[in-house]
Amino acid sequence: MREKAVERRNVNKEHNSNFKAGYIPIDEDRLHKTGLRGRKGNLAICVIVLLFILAVINLIITLVIWAVIRIGPNGCDSMEFHESGLLRFKQVSDMGVIHPLYKSTVGGRRNEDLVITGNNQPIVFQQGTTKLSVEKDKTSITSDIGMEFVDPRTQNTLFSTDYETHEFHLPNGVKILNVQKASTERITSNATSDLNIKVDGRAIVRGNEGVFITGKTIEFRMGGNMELKAGNSIILNGTVMVSPSRLPSSSYGEQFNNGNWLRFKLCMCADGTLFKVQVTGHNMGCQTSVNPCGATH
């Protein structure tokens, strides 16, 4: 028993002094590594930087909204949002371009004026092809489909370019209508005022079934030529006065048989029908081989 106790003591002493007992050498590269290393670490850094940039942008937008719209504990100081979709501005607003939604309305308070000011620029209201431009010296309305002004209280049409439904009347106070082209059945003036049609260039009056001009006195003034064309005939009913000082005349001694010019004489029948006769000599009348007036002319 004494020998067994000595042997057991020696074994325990050797075991307690051997720190490599049960150690198995393993390659460190084959061990499982924890944490983000390599590409995963770089990707994590990029994500963190991106989130930081987004946070800074969000902070800037929040500061701009707070400074411009003036959002405070009591709500927005510059505008109001209503459940009906109404957006009300409570202070002076500086905006460049406004795009209202479909069938939107822009207006002011009931007892206050809506003031819209452009800084050295015209104020333009545009919807599709219809455009209203308010400038310093004029106001112009351009539309390809027509326009109509309606009283919002009575719903009465004050002014409309729909010729088929409404008769075209100029509003009170409007004396001049400037158009490039107009298609209508007739143009009339008041019984106590004259109808003046003025153009800077060339005026063309055309009718599908003829042109009838009536009035107490009809006067044509032009700086160039006047051309009358008709499919059948031109009838002047009434007193016709022509100023010879404005008509072109040939120079003295110029021969009628000059081949470079063709001269015609303007003649009129008793019923007002006009026709022309080629001039072949001096002091010739209106005799033609084909009589356009009937018995006499």
VONU-511788 format. One record per atom (N, C-alpha, C): x, y, z. Coordinates in steps of 0.001 Angstrom, whole numbers, plus 500000, padded with zeros to 6 digits. Atoms other than C-alpha are relative to their C-alpha. Layout:
XYZ/...
REM end
This chain:
500831498802500000/500000500000500000/500865501246500000/499101498837499992/502919502326500737/500559500241498625/499438499833501357/504349501721497264/498933500575499055/501077499475500858/500968502369495615/499745501476500291/500226498592499656/500578505655497533/501104500869499441/498872499222500573/504064506820496445/499836500129498496/500172499957501468/503321505909492830/498864500965499606/501127499088500300/499947507774492898/500414501449500203/499548498635499744/501633510869494349/500882500477498861/499114499602501103/504251510910491626/499199500279498722/500829499797501199/501595510588488906/499248501336500087/500735498721499853/499524513493490298/500939501189499879/499028498918500093/502648515627490643/500406500240498575/499622499836501406/503622514998487028/498833500573499170/501170499516500739/500104515637485813/499750501483500268/500236498585499671/499766518960487659/501074500907499422/498926499173500572/503101520201486275/500025499968498474/500012500104501477/502299519259482638/498840500860499452/501038499085500536/500432522260481074/499575499682498567/500340500371501377/500367520732477600/499162498739499940/500775501224499989/498243517824478690/498672500234499280/501239499880500775/495321517355476259/500039501062498926/499883498960501033/496640520071473822/500195499364498646/499892500491501368/496137519408470083/500337501176499092/499629498874500888/497999521726467640/499051500091498778/500920499755501138/495535523268465059/500436501273499292/499649498808500782/496231525787462200/498994501119500299/500879498883499606/494839529251463212/499108500461498839/500803499550501148/493628530041459642/498743499167499823/501153500867500145/491213527111459871/498964500191501115/500948499773498919/489548528382463048/498879500926499543/501123499122500311/486107530168462865/500251501388500579/499732498621499601/486570533950462963/498681500742500195/501181499192499714/483969536269464503/500239501444499596/499889498590500360/483187539925463570/499965500204498481/500017499626501420/483201541810460153/501428500286499568/498639499836500492/486464541451458317/500004499979498476/499851500031501453/487584542040454732/498937500825499280/501004499303500795/484872542978452212/498769500355500820/501158499703499158/482135542754454816/500246501242500850/499680498806499225/483914545340456930/499941501266499157/500065498833500891/484321547715453969/498565500364499639/501401499739500321/480644547299453043/499275500619501185/500629499430498806/479598548040456623/500385501467500167/499556498593499897/481688551235456611/499276500866498976/500715499239501038/480072552357453324/498550500257500391/501388499838499572/476585551754454715/499891501049501099/500027499019498902/477387553763457844/500211501417499456/499755498677500585/478769556673455757/498774500479499228/501193499623500755/475691556620453490/498872500432500935/501029499615499026/473336556716456478/500313501354500630/499619498701499439/475299559642457873/499701501133499010/500296498979501016/474986561560454570/498504500242499903/501464499845500034/471231560889454441/499485500748501224/500415499290498790/470887562097458001/500304501499499888/499658498582500175/472694565349457130/499045500669499014/500941499437500976/470478565888454049/498626500186500621/501291499893499326/467367565226456106/499989501172500976/499914498860499079/468552567751458677/499919501322499246/500045498760500793/469095570401455970/498588500265499493/501377499828500478/465634569792454461/499078500424501134/500826499630498853/464067570012457905/500210501459500383/499721498598499682/465807573330458587/499413500939498961/500577499158501053/464711574729455198/498486500080500152/501451499996499802/461097573671455791/499624500835501217/500298499238498793/461178575149459252/500186501495499787/499734498575500235/462644578460457993/499053500603498984/500829499447501070/460514578861454851/498521499912500352/501414500189499684/457161577407455855/499674500464501413/500168499511498632/457675578477459474/499053499104500801/500768500962499208/456385575407461213/500404500148501455/499750499836498581/456071575916464960/499068499153500834/500894500784499125/454241574524467974/498522500218499675/501393499695500316/451015576231466803/499630499656498569/500284500350501389/451231574832463282/500853500813499040/499271499291501054/452337576477460048/499555501461500002/500320498571499959/452539580294460148/499706500588498631/500139499407501328/452544580852456362/498872499395499170/501050500624500799/449889578430455063/499172499059500860/500918500902499329/446963576254456051/499562498914499031/500481501134500774/445903572823454824/498644499582500563/501347500363499584/442200571963454908/499649498615499463/500409501343500406/440456568608454607/499376499979498616/500614499935501336/438662569765451451/501030500105498877/498954499856501007/442014570087449677/500419501432499767/499673498587500144/442207573875450049/501347500290500643/498718499526499492/445689575351450478/499929501515500080/500153498566499784/445549578845451975/501334500589500464/498791499281499627/448534581209452094/499597501173500897/500343498961499039/448391583509455140/500966501170499972/499019498931500103/451424585638454250/500395500169498536/499493499756501357/453109587095451178/500950498869499614/499217501153500445/454593584194449183/500725500346498721/499165499780501181/457387584315446626/500193498659499314/499947501264500734/457000581549444038/500284500281498534/499675499840501413/458246581058440509/498920499430499104/500970500687500852/456021578489438777/499079499184500891/501008500739499240/452775577055440182/499271499067499039/500694500993500823/451257573868438739/498780499489500776/501201500504499306/447668573472440038/499594498637499451/500500501296500431/445981570106439851/498856500182499013/501062499966501006/443220569210437405/498761500667500581/501188499243499604/440223571595437647/500203500677501346/499719499267498776/441862573644440379/499583501456499841/500426498604499974/440862577172441368/500972500790500859/499132499075499272/443110580046442452/499191501254500277/500811498842499650/441333582838444320/500438500592501320/499700499317498757/441405585210447269/498832499914500965/501069499973499016/439306585869450329/498804500797499474/501232499409500501/435776587132449987/500075501526499978/499970498544499887/436404590722451124/501391500575499779/498648499533500247/440056590980450071/500378499712498548/499529500165501368/441790591372446732/501155499008499953/498887500910500243/444139588760445336/501035500740499158/498953499215500653/447352590580444416/501106499052499548/498920500808500587/449798588827442083/500950500959499296/499007499055500515/453003590715441239/501157499231499390/498829500573500651/455770589837438810/501167500965500065/498808499164499886/459286591154439379/500624500195498626/499496499654501340/459999592805435999/499746498891498980/500354501090500896/458386589793434333/498479499948499862/501457500124500139/454898589179432901/499456498860500846/500701501049499248/452395587120434870/499222499164498996/500557500888501022/451338584104432790/499174498925500688/500874501102499583/448385581793433468/499792499114498775/500057500901501154/448507578772431182/499397498678500407/500620501316499844/446352575658430908/499891499382498621/499987500591501342/447122573513427879/500438501020498972/499685499026501042/447037575744424811/499442501386500299/500571498711499626/445170578573426578/500960500717500941/499021499252499211/447407581298427987/499522501426500188/500310498621499643/446673584583429761/501278500651500501/498758499315499668/449629586972429907/499673501439500375/500201498636499497/449490590161431999/501357500675500029/498736499280500080/452294592554431092/499803501431500464/500041498639499487/453136596131431978/499083500886499183/500776499114500865/451439597727428972/498860499301499272/501089500685500693/449024595042427761/499674498699500701/500471501297499527/447051591936428625/499511499210498794/500325500795501185/446793589181426014/499509498628500416/500564501328499781/444761585963425875/500142499216498700/499765500842501171/445760583180423464/499376498635500253/500659501293499845/443654580083422917/499661499452498623/500352500682501244/443144577557420141/498586499430500026/501333500599499870/439787576324421460/498947501026500384/500956498965499659/438143579663422288/500049500351501477/500020499541498623/437406581510425512/498602500498500348/501308499593499525/434417582454427631/500144500600501389/499991499324498716/433947584890430528/498600499888500601/501272500281499344/431194583952432995/499996500693501350/500175499388498695/429893585900435984/499850498892501042/500080501118499042/430553583605438988/498754500039500861/501181499915499137/427488584892440861/498726499643499236/501226500233500771/424823584882438156/500149498919498942/499725501009501014/426492582358435805/499590500459498602/500312499462501318/425711584675432887/501276500166499188/498851499879500892/428046584649429901/500171501461499613/499717498608500323/429630588086429603/500657500151498638/499275499928501263/431875587379426635/500374498586499585/499721501345500484/432308584293424461/500398500079498537/499598500108501401/434026583383421220/499333498815499312/500760501094500594/431614580511420597/498915500600499105/500924499350500914/429897581888417492/498740499169499766/501160500837500268/427545578922417139/498951500111501106/500922499929498874/426004579317420612/499660501435500378/500203498619499580/426454583023421412/500350500932498842/499668498962500973/426391586086419201/501145500838500555/498773499352499552/429755587807419370/499738501491500223/500137498588499653/429488591163421187/501246500424500762/498883499469499239/432368593285422359/499508500466501364/500413499521498674/432228593990426107/499939501522500037/500087498552499832/431378597474427300/501375500588500288/498708499350499832/434384599760427025/501047499551499013/499043500483500991/436182597686424371/499612500575498645/500277499341501263/436409599697421159/500739499361498821/499164500542501067/439078597826419180/500192498505500239/499760501442499968/439335594094418420/501091499682498991/498846500289500842/442702592964417056/500107498487499815/499925501428500318/442630589561415339/500763499832498698/499326500327501248/444662587890412626/499061499355498988/500932500669500890/441824585792411236/498700499784500757/501309500170499380/438098585711411976/499057499375498986/500988500662500847/435391583431410557/498632500198500635/501305499685499460/431847584685411071/499012500218498863/501030499801501021/428559585101409246/499842501465499629/500147498583500300/428358588882409551/500724500822501045/499347499025499124/430095591893411081/499190501286499924/500830498804499961/427945594846412161/500496500930501092/499717498997498979/428292598019414195/498688500565500509/501201499355499483/425875600063416241/499423500967498971/500655499099500953/423376602279414443/500569501404500057/499481498638499839/425101605419415779/501507500091499853/498538499982500121/428752604430415175/500403499339498698/499463500536501245/430919603528412201/500742498694500269/499230501241499954/432490600163411486/501272500214499202/498714499769500634/436201600612410726/500827498716500060/499116501161500104/438391597743409537/501344500521499491/498676499479500320/442083598683409548/501017498877500084/498927500993500025/445088596558408662/501300500710499661/498684499447500328/448802597253408469/500522499474498672/499512500599501236/449409594938405523/498883499822498988/500985500357501012/446852593179403366/498768499415500663/501261500497499470/443195592564404143/499289499183498935/500694500897500926/441356589655402526/498622499710500593/501371500286499610/437561589408402761/499446498987499020/500412501095500858/436226586121401408/498709499398500540/501248500631499616/432761584573401422/499730498776499154/500290501218500749/431738581058400474/498789500167499074/501189499752500813/428392582310399138/499859501481499643/500021498592500371/429347585873398303/500255500898501191/499735498983498989/430252589025400206/499055501164499749/500950498896500130/427560591675400836/500406501087500990/499604498863499181/428614595079402134/498922501070499857/501058498996500022/425818597478403070/500284501043501066/499814498910499062/425819600816404823/499567501310499385/500367498688500503/424879604446404568/501085500553499099/498851499579500803/428342605314403256/501096498957500164/498924500985499998/431030602774402303/501214500648499361/498784499336500473/434559604096401919/501176499054500142/498806500833500023/437701602196400949/501213500921499855/498739499264500075/441120603731401625/501143499009500109/498889500957500021/444283601840400766/501239500683499467/498737499455500475/447915602573400203/500505499330498746/499560500724501188/448352599981397460/498853499766499050/501029500372500962/446050598153395074/498799499378500699/501213500662499546/442486596982395590/499551499029498907/500352501041500957/441500593737393910/498650499422500361/501341500552499829/437893592597393465/499868498784499097/500170501229500765/437289589008392387/498625499419500315/501319500602499818/433934587319391854/499844498856499025/500254501116500888/432795584023390446/499026500345498891/500991499619501007/429815585587388635/500102501481499654/500018498567500307/429581589386388918/500227500787501264/499838499034498917/430330592409391070/498955501085499786/501106499049500118/427308594682391711/500207501109501013/499936498821499155/427594598205393083/498658500705499902/501340499425499992/424152599468394053/500036501307500781/499941498695499361/424178603200394747/500956500909499270/499078499033500593/426338606214394008/501428499563500244/498605500425499920/429954605243393248/500869501195499648/499096498869500211/432654607904393598/501424499489500037/498606500408500119/436260607341392492/500836501258499892/499093498842500061/439047609857393143/501028499767498912/499049500245501091/440983610144389849/501420500385500349/498626499600499650/443950611735391588/500813498836500545/499293501165499460/444805608378393174/500125498865498997/499914501051500998/444398606342389978/501265500164499181/498799499892500840/447520605539387917/499629500479498598/500225499449501346/447759607395384592/501262499833499184/498863500164500903/449975606951381562/500635501351499723/499278498768500288/452607609524380693/499586500553498646/500428499316501220/452021612032377873/500774499450498808/499364500476501226/452701610718374406/500261498525499968/499752501440500001/452859607061375433/499006499320499076/500830500651501009/451482604866372682/499189498878500625/500873501056499492/448566602529373288/500386498633499469/499654501289500571/450007599846371080/501305499454500549/498782500503499388/452983599328373385/499735498584500503/500245501396499666/453275595589373790/500294499638501444/499656500311498614/454572595817377354/498846500214500962/501097499670499098/451249597076378780/498673499604499372/501376500243500409/447613595995378557/499110500913500829/500846499027499319/445090598721379377/498538499617499849/501423500307500002/441470598235380324/499248501191500571/500892498959499497/438597600630380925/498940499340500869/501008500497499080/436277600117383874/498663500622499643/501327499539500401/432633600349382837/498961499435500963/501056500403499087/429393600020384767/498660500056499284/501341500047500562/425923598991383710/499041500852500828/501004499205499293/422766600770384763/499588499359501304/500369500680498762/422089598111387414/501163499883500971/498849500022499106/425551598574388930/501012498926499691/499054501053500354/427303595634387236/501235500617499362/498732499498500526/430990596334386558/500557499004498995/499290500847500959/432911595031383545/501130500829499410/498826499327500544/436131595844381774/500023499837498481/499837499977501462/436924596704378158/501443500344499707/498614499731500328/440405596523376706/500103501252499128/499793498740500711/441631599915375474/500966499759498852/499162500167501206/442948599783371928/500292501325499308/499754498702500619/442860603497371052/499480501119500867/500433498838499241/442140607031372229/498497500187499876/501397499588499977/438658608170373223/499043498870499611/500908501101500296/437108604744372940/499023499844501157/501033500155498989/433926603905374801/500006498627500619/500151501292499325/432580600798376501/499330498973499100/500635500951500892/431319599028373385/500820498718499946/499375501309500084/432060595325373369/499176499125499076/500706500925500867/431159592477371105/498941499214500773/500962500703499143/429413590718374020/499465500997501015/500597499020499135/426993592978375861/499688499379501372/500264500595498686/427129592180379615/498794500615500712/501048499295499280/424335594619380521/498614499775499381/501282500173500636/421609593596378157/499834501006498872/500294499099501109/420038596300375908/500959501177499955/499150498786499971/422063599354377020/501030499860501096/498958499962498975/425219599999378941/500811501277499781/
REM end
